[in-house]
């Protein structure tokens, strides 16, 4: 009961829904016959898994934007780095089954006449090492970048521009063939993951379930952080950084913690994304991808746990539908959606619903007071928009 009150009923409902999806979708795909109306086609499982990874990525951004006020336009870099770490492991698992049959070098290295495996590829033949790099590489980049940026008190639009410059610099670097990451083509043609065929329906179902579990853990982690005393301090830094500094706190440390945790979450999302889509290339570093993440969080409602998840699912479902009908107009639709949300729906879907609910509760309480009725003045009676 204490944990339920601490995290809020909404968090536990979201957790229950994600865990149910982790079980029901694979069951509907593997066990129900195709003629069943509840059967989930095999092509839909990795697509849903991709949406779940995007939801985790949006939640990672919301931790720094919604609760600390850091508008990052470079979270696509952390997502891509986690994806490349997983892609390197998957490439090492191909072995002699590649086009050129080299048991050590990936096909693109053989094609480019590389004679030996680069030093930074060693260790990726083991899953535990790749999993460690998925956490360490994005987290280290986020820590180093945040340390220098926040120590220098770079804020606002300047920080947003720097984060976008960071991801664009990585885009240019990974495009180079001599970087040893496949250049423009990236990493693809994966065969196995942990010994299981990556194209098998059971493997895809397992990856979807793993994505749902990762998002569940992400929701619990962000919920625990934002509802703790540290979370209140994060909101204080967001709303009045100078005042928070004046009373003795170090806002740069608070920002650095949130930014590093967010980078690690984005890396995990990228690592789960790659085996489900079957490719990772420098296009994932594109600045427009990082801007899309901001749109997801804005549409759902930043500063909430449910909002980014809903925003990522809705926007990406709309993207799948709209790009099939008129792909050349999708970017215009995305830009119009962001303008609409900024001007008409600044709190997002969840934030607007919460604001309307609280306003209705306050009007009802005011009317009850005027009528001389007893009113419960407990602030807990009014729902927290972040719950």
C-alpha positions as CSV (number, residue, x, y, z in Angstrom):
1,X,0.0,0.0,0.0
2,X,2.9,2.4,0.8
3,X,4.5,1.7,-2.5
4,X,1.2,2.1,-4.3
5,X,0.7,5.6,-2.8
6,X,4.3,6.5,-3.4
7,X,4.3,5.7,-7.2
8,X,0.6,6.5,-7.8
9,X,-2.2,4.3,-9.2
10,X,-1.6,5.5,-12.7
11,X,2.0,4.1,-12.7
12,X,0.8,0.7,-11.6
13,X,-2.0,0.6,-14.2
14,X,0.6,1.4,-16.8
15,X,2.9,-1.3,-15.4
16,X,0.1,-3.9,-15.4
17,X,-0.8,-3.0,-19.0
18,X,2.8,-3.4,-20.2
19,X,3.3,-6.7,-18.4
20,X,0.0,-7.9,-19.9
21,X,1.1,-6.9,-23.4
22,X,4.4,-8.8,-22.8
23,X,2.5,-12.0,-22.2
24,X,-0.6,-11.6,-24.4
25,X,0.9,-10.4,-27.7
26,X,3.4,-13.3,-27.9
27,X,0.6,-15.7,-27.0
28,X,-1.7,-14.3,-29.6
29,X,1.1,-14.6,-32.2
30,X,2.5,-18.1,-31.4
31,X,-0.5,-20.0,-30.1
32,X,-3.6,-18.6,-31.8
33,X,-4.3,-19.8,-35.4
34,X,-4.2,-17.2,-38.2
35,X,-8.0,-17.6,-38.6
36,X,-8.6,-16.3,-35.1
37,X,-9.7,-12.7,-34.8
38,X,-7.3,-12.3,-31.9
39,X,-4.2,-13.6,-33.8
40,X,-1.3,-11.1,-34.0
41,X,0.5,-11.5,-37.4
42,X,4.2,-12.2,-37.3
43,X,5.0,-8.9,-39.1
44,X,3.2,-6.9,-36.5
45,X,5.2,-8.2,-33.5
46,X,8.5,-6.5,-34.4
47,X,6.6,-3.3,-35.4
48,X,4.9,-3.2,-32.0
49,X,8.3,-3.9,-30.4
50,X,9.7,-0.9,-32.2
51,X,6.9,1.3,-30.9
52,X,7.7,0.1,-27.3
53,X,11.4,0.9,-27.8
54,X,10.4,4.4,-28.9
55,X,8.2,4.8,-25.9
56,X,11.2,4.0,-23.6
57,X,13.2,6.6,-25.6
58,X,10.5,9.2,-25.1
59,X,10.4,8.4,-21.4
60,X,14.1,8.9,-21.2
61,X,13.8,12.3,-22.8
62,X,10.9,13.2,-20.5
63,X,13.1,12.6,-17.4
64,X,15.4,15.5,-18.4
65,X,12.9,17.7,-20.3
66,X,9.7,17.3,-18.3
67,X,11.3,17.2,-14.8
68,X,14.5,19.1,-15.1
69,X,13.8,21.5,-17.9
70,X,16.6,20.3,-20.2
71,X,15.4,20.3,-23.8
72,X,17.8,17.8,-25.4
73,X,17.8,17.6,-29.2
74,X,20.5,15.0,-29.2
75,X,18.9,11.9,-27.5
76,X,19.0,10.2,-30.8
77,X,22.8,9.9,-30.4
78,X,22.4,7.9,-27.2
79,X,19.8,5.7,-28.8
80,X,22.0,5.1,-31.8
81,X,25.1,4.3,-29.7
82,X,23.2,1.7,-27.8
83,X,22.0,0.3,-31.1
84,X,25.5,0.1,-32.5
85,X,26.8,-1.7,-29.4
86,X,24.1,-4.4,-29.9
87,X,24.7,-4.4,-33.7
88,X,28.4,-5.1,-33.2
89,X,27.5,-8.1,-31.0
90,X,25.1,-9.4,-33.7
91,X,27.6,-8.9,-36.4
92,X,30.2,-11.0,-34.5
93,X,27.6,-13.8,-34.2
94,X,27.4,-14.1,-38.0
95,X,30.9,-15.7,-38.1
96,X,31.6,-17.6,-41.3
97,X,28.0,-17.4,-42.5
98,X,28.6,-14.0,-44.1
99,X,28.8,-13.4,-47.8
100,X,32.6,-13.7,-47.8
101,X,32.8,-16.5,-45.2
102,X,35.3,-14.8,-43.0
103,X,34.9,-16.2,-39.4
104,X,36.3,-13.1,-37.8
105,X,35.8,-10.0,-40.0
106,X,32.3,-8.7,-40.8
107,X,31.5,-8.6,-44.5
108,X,32.0,-4.9,-44.9
109,X,35.5,-5.1,-43.4
110,X,36.4,-7.8,-45.9
111,X,35.0,-5.7,-48.7
112,X,37.1,-2.7,-47.6
113,X,40.2,-4.9,-47.4
114,X,40.6,-4.7,-43.6
115,X,43.2,-7.2,-42.5
116,X,42.4,-7.5,-38.8
117,X,39.5,-6.7,-36.4
118,X,39.9,-3.2,-34.9
119,X,40.7,-3.2,-31.2
120,X,37.3,-1.6,-30.2
121,X,35.5,-4.6,-31.8
122,X,37.2,-7.1,-29.4
123,X,34.9,-8.3,-26.7
124,X,31.7,-7.9,-28.7
125,X,31.6,-11.6,-29.4
126,X,30.2,-12.0,-25.8
127,X,26.7,-10.9,-25.0
128,X,27.6,-9.7,-21.5
129,X,30.3,-7.4,-22.9
130,X,27.9,-5.9,-25.4
131,X,25.3,-5.4,-22.8
132,X,27.8,-3.6,-20.6
133,X,28.7,-1.4,-23.5
134,X,25.1,-0.6,-24.2
135,X,25.0,0.9,-20.7
136,X,28.5,2.3,-20.5
137,X,29.0,4.0,-23.9
138,X,25.8,6.2,-23.9
139,X,26.1,6.8,-20.1
140,X,29.7,7.9,-20.4
141,X,29.0,10.2,-23.3
142,X,26.0,11.7,-21.4
143,X,28.1,12.1,-18.2
144,X,31.1,13.8,-20.0
145,X,28.9,16.0,-22.1
146,X,26.7,17.0,-19.2
147,X,29.7,17.6,-16.9
148,X,31.2,20.2,-19.1
149,X,27.8,21.7,-20.3
150,X,26.2,22.0,-16.9
151,X,29.4,23.1,-15.1
152,X,29.6,26.0,-17.7
153,X,25.9,26.8,-16.9
154,X,24.8,26.4,-20.5
155,X,21.0,26.5,-20.5
156,X,18.0,27.1,-22.7
157,X,18.3,27.2,-26.4
158,X,22.1,27.2,-26.3
159,X,22.1,23.8,-24.6
160,X,19.6,22.5,-27.2
161,X,21.8,23.6,-30.1
162,X,24.9,22.0,-28.5
163,X,23.1,18.7,-28.1
164,X,22.0,18.7,-31.7
165,X,25.5,19.6,-32.8
166,X,26.8,16.6,-30.8
167,X,24.5,14.1,-32.6
168,X,25.2,15.7,-36.0
169,X,29.0,15.4,-35.4
170,X,28.5,11.7,-34.6
171,X,26.4,11.3,-37.7
172,X,29.3,12.6,-39.8
173,X,31.8,10.4,-38.0
174,X,29.8,7.2,-38.4
175,X,29.3,7.9,-42.1
176,X,33.1,7.4,-42.6
177,X,34.1,3.9,-43.8
178,X,37.4,4.2,-41.9
179,X,35.5,4.4,-38.6
180,X,34.9,0.7,-38.8
181,X,31.2,0.7,-38.3
182,X,30.0,-0.1,-41.8
183,X,29.9,3.5,-43.1
184,X,26.7,4.6,-44.8
185,X,25.3,1.0,-44.9
186,X,25.7,0.4,-41.2
187,X,25.4,-3.0,-39.6
188,X,22.8,-5.5,-40.9
189,X,22.2,-9.1,-42.1
190,X,22.0,-10.4,-38.5
191,X,21.6,-14.1,-37.9
192,X,21.4,-15.0,-34.2
193,X,21.0,-13.4,-30.8
194,X,22.0,-15.5,-27.8
195,X,22.0,-18.6,-30.1
196,X,18.4,-18.1,-31.3
197,X,17.6,-17.3,-35.0
198,X,16.7,-13.7,-35.1
199,X,14.0,-14.1,-37.8
200,X,12.2,-16.8,-35.9
201,X,8.7,-16.0,-34.6
202,X,9.6,-17.1,-31.1
203,X,12.7,-14.9,-31.0
204,X,10.7,-11.9,-32.2
205,X,8.1,-12.6,-29.6
206,X,10.8,-12.8,-26.9
207,X,12.3,-9.5,-28.1
208,X,8.9,-7.8,-27.9
209,X,8.4,-9.2,-24.3
210,X,11.9,-8.0,-23.4
211,X,11.1,-4.5,-24.7
212,X,7.9,-4.4,-22.6
213,X,9.8,-5.5,-19.5
214,X,12.5,-2.8,-20.2
215,X,9.8,-0.1,-20.5
216,X,8.2,-1.4,-17.3
217,X,11.4,-1.1,-15.4
218,X,12.0,2.3,-17.0
219,X,8.6,3.5,-15.8
220,X,9.2,2.2,-12.3
221,X,12.7,3.8,-12.2
222,X,11.5,7.2,-13.4
223,X,8.5,7.0,-11.1
224,X,10.7,6.3,-8.1
225,X,13.2,9.1,-9.0
226,X,10.6,11.8,-9.7
227,X,8.5,11.0,-6.6
228,X,11.5,11.0,-4.2
229,X,13.1,14.0,-2.6
230,X,15.5,14.1,-5.5
231,X,12.6,14.4,-7.9
232,X,11.2,17.4,-6.0
233,X,14.7,18.9,-6.2
234,X,14.7,18.2,-10.0
235,X,11.4,20.1,-10.3
236,X,12.8,23.0,-8.2
237,X,15.8,23.2,-10.6
238,X,13.4,23.2,-13.5
239,X,11.2,26.0,-12.2
240,X,13.7,28.2,-10.3
241,X,17.3,27.2,-10.8
242,X,18.8,30.4,-9.5
243,X,16.7,30.2,-6.3
244,X,17.6,26.5,-5.8
245,X,21.3,27.5,-6.1
246,X,20.8,30.4,-3.7
247,X,19.5,28.1,-0.9
248,X,22.6,25.9,-1.2
249,X,21.9,23.1,-3.8
250,X,24.1,22.4,-6.8
251,X,21.8,22.3,-9.8
252,X,24.5,21.1,-12.1
253,X,24.8,17.8,-10.1
254,X,21.1,17.3,-10.3
255,X,21.1,17.9,-14.0
256,X,24.1,15.6,-14.5
257,X,22.5,12.8,-12.7
258,X,19.2,13.0,-14.7
259,X,21.0,13.4,-18.0
260,X,23.3,10.4,-17.4
261,X,20.4,8.1,-16.3
262,X,18.4,9.4,-19.3
263,X,21.3,8.6,-21.7
264,X,21.5,5.0,-20.3
265,X,17.8,4.5,-20.8
266,X,18.0,5.7,-24.4
267,X,20.9,3.3,-25.0
268,X,18.9,0.4,-23.7
269,X,16.0,1.4,-26.0
270,X,18.4,1.4,-29.0
271,X,19.8,-2.0,-28.1
272,X,16.4,-3.5,-28.1
273,X,15.4,-1.7,-31.2
274,X,18.2,-3.0,-33.5
275,X,17.5,-6.8,-33.4
276,X,13.8,-6.1,-34.1
277,X,14.3,-3.9,-37.1
278,X,17.4,-5.8,-38.4
279,X,19.6,-2.8,-39.1
280,X,21.5,0.1,-37.6
281,X,23.1,2.8,-39.7
282,X,24.2,6.5,-39.3
283,X,20.8,7.7,-40.2
284,X,19.7,7.0,-36.6
285,X,22.0,10.0,-35.6
286,X,20.1,12.3,-37.9
287,X,19.0,15.5,-36.0
288,X,15.4,15.1,-37.3
289,X,15.2,11.8,-35.3
290,X,16.0,13.6,-32.1
291,X,13.4,16.3,-32.9
292,X,10.8,13.6,-33.4
293,X,11.5,12.3,-29.8
294,X,10.7,15.8,-28.6
295,X,7.4,15.7,-30.5
296,X,6.4,12.4,-28.9
297,X,6.9,13.7,-25.4
298,X,5.2,17.0,-26.2
299,X,2.2,15.3,-27.8
300,X,1.7,12.9,-24.8
301,X,2.5,15.5,-22.2
302,X,5.9,16.2,-20.7
303,X,6.4,16.0,-17.0
304,X,4.2,12.9,-16.8
305,X,5.0,9.3,-16.9
306,X,2.1,8.2,-19.0
307,X,2.3,11.1,-21.5
308,X,5.6,10.2,-23.3
309,X,4.5,6.5,-23.7
310,X,1.1,7.5,-25.2
311,X,2.7,10.2,-27.4
312,X,5.4,7.8,-28.8
313,X,2.8,5.1,-29.5
314,X,0.3,7.4,-31.1
315,X,2.7,9.4,-33.2
316,X,4.6,6.4,-34.5
317,X,1.4,4.6,-35.3
318,X,0.2,7.6,-37.2
319,X,3.6,7.7,-39.0
320,X,3.2,4.1,-40.1
321,X,-0.2,4.8,-41.5
322,X,0.5,8.1,-43.1
323,X,3.8,7.2,-44.7
324,X,2.0,4.3,-46.4
325,X,-0.5,6.7,-47.8
326,X,1.6,9.8,-48.6
327,X,5.2,9.4,-47.5
328,X,6.4,12.6,-49.0
329,X,4.2,14.7,-46.7
330,X,5.0,13.1,-43.4
331,X,7.6,15.7,-42.3
332,X,5.1,18.4,-43.0
333,X,2.5,16.6,-40.9
334,X,5.0,16.1,-38.1
335,X,5.9,19.8,-38.1
336,X,2.3,20.9,-38.1
337,X,1.6,18.5,-35.3
338,X,4.4,20.1,-33.2
339,X,3.1,23.6,-33.9
340,X,-0.4,22.5,-33.0
341,X,0.6,21.0,-29.7
342,X,2.8,24.0,-28.8
343,X,0.1,26.6,-29.5
344,X,-3.2,24.7,-28.8
345,X,-2.3,21.9,-26.5
346,X,0.9,23.0,-24.6
347,X,0.4,20.5,-21.8
348,X,0.0,17.5,-24.2
349,X,-2.8,14.9,-24.1
350,X,-2.3,13.7,-20.5
351,X,-1.4,17.1,-19.1
352,X,-4.5,18.7,-20.7
353,X,-6.7,15.9,-19.3
354,X,-5.2,16.3,-15.8
355,X,-5.5,20.1,-15.9
356,X,-9.2,19.9,-16.9
357,X,-9.9,17.3,-14.2
358,X,-8.2,19.4,-11.5
359,X,-10.0,22.6,-12.7
360,X,-13.4,20.7,-12.5
361,X,-12.6,19.4,-9.0
362,X,-11.7,22.9,-7.8
363,X,-14.9,24.4,-9.3
364,X,-16.9,21.7,-7.6
365,X,-15.2,22.3,-4.3
366,X,-15.8,26.1,-4.6
367,X,-19.5,25.5,-5.4
368,X,-19.8,23.3,-2.4
369,X,-18.3,25.9,-0.1
370,X,-20.7,28.5,-1.4
371,X,-23.6,26.2,-0.7
372,X,-22.3,25.6,2.9
373,X,-21.5,22.0,2.4
374,X,-18.6,20.2,4.0
375,X,-15.6,20.1,1.8
376,X,-12.5,17.9,2.2
377,X,-9.6,20.3,2.1
378,X,-7.0,17.6,1.9
379,X,-4.6,18.4,-0.9
380,X,-4.2,14.7,-1.6
381,X,-7.9,14.7,-2.7
382,X,-6.8,16.5,-5.9
383,X,-4.9,14.2,-8.2
384,X,-1.3,14.9,-9.0
385,X,-1.0,15.6,-12.8
386,X,2.3,13.6,-12.7
387,X,0.7,10.4,-11.3
